[in-house]
Amino acid sequence: QMKGSSSGGSGSSGMSSKLKANPQARTDFVNIVAGPLLNKMIDCNMMPGGM
């Protein structure tokens, strides 16, 4: 079992706190990451709910 604030990867907790503190940075990050991530999920048949 893993305990602690780290969710994997180096520096992820710093990035997470930065995104929580800055709504604009959070929005920009989501806009950059969400599209490619969803495309990959569709390509790999990983959509939740059987979509």
C-alpha positions as CSV (number, residue, x, y, z in Angstrom):
1,Q,0.0,0.0,0.0
2,M,1.3,3.4,-0.9
3,K,0.9,6.3,1.5
4,G,1.9,9.9,1.2
5,S,1.0,12.8,-1.0
6,S,2.8,11.6,-4.1
7,S,0.6,10.1,-6.8
8,G,3.5,8.9,-8.9
9,G,6.0,10.5,-11.1
10,S,8.6,13.0,-10.0
11,G,7.3,16.4,-9.2
12,S,3.6,15.4,-9.6
13,S,2.6,16.8,-6.2
14,G,4.2,20.2,-7.0
15,M,2.3,20.3,-10.3
16,S,-0.9,19.3,-8.6
17,S,-0.7,22.0,-5.9
18,K,0.1,24.6,-8.6
19,L,-2.9,23.6,-10.7
20,K,-5.1,23.6,-7.6
21,A,-3.9,27.1,-6.7
22,N,-4.2,28.6,-10.2
23,P,-7.6,28.1,-11.9
24,Q,-6.3,29.5,-15.2
25,A,-3.3,27.1,-15.3
26,R,-5.7,24.3,-14.4
27,T,-8.0,25.1,-17.3
28,D,-5.1,25.4,-19.8
29,F,-3.7,22.1,-18.6
30,V,-7.0,20.3,-19.0
31,N,-7.6,21.8,-22.5
32,I,-4.1,20.6,-23.6
33,V,-4.3,17.1,-22.1
34,A,-8.0,16.1,-22.4
35,G,-8.2,15.9,-26.2
36,P,-5.3,13.6,-26.8
37,L,-6.2,11.5,-23.7
38,L,-9.8,11.0,-24.8
39,N,-8.7,10.1,-28.4
40,K,-6.3,7.4,-27.0
41,M,-9.1,6.1,-24.8
42,I,-11.4,5.8,-27.8
43,D,-8.7,4.1,-29.9
44,C,-8.1,1.6,-27.1
45,N,-11.8,0.9,-26.4
46,M,-11.3,2.2,-22.8
47,M,-14.4,4.5,-22.7
48,P,-16.3,4.1,-19.4
49,G,-19.9,2.9,-19.6
50,G,-19.5,0.9,-22.8
51,M,-19.6,4.0,-25.0
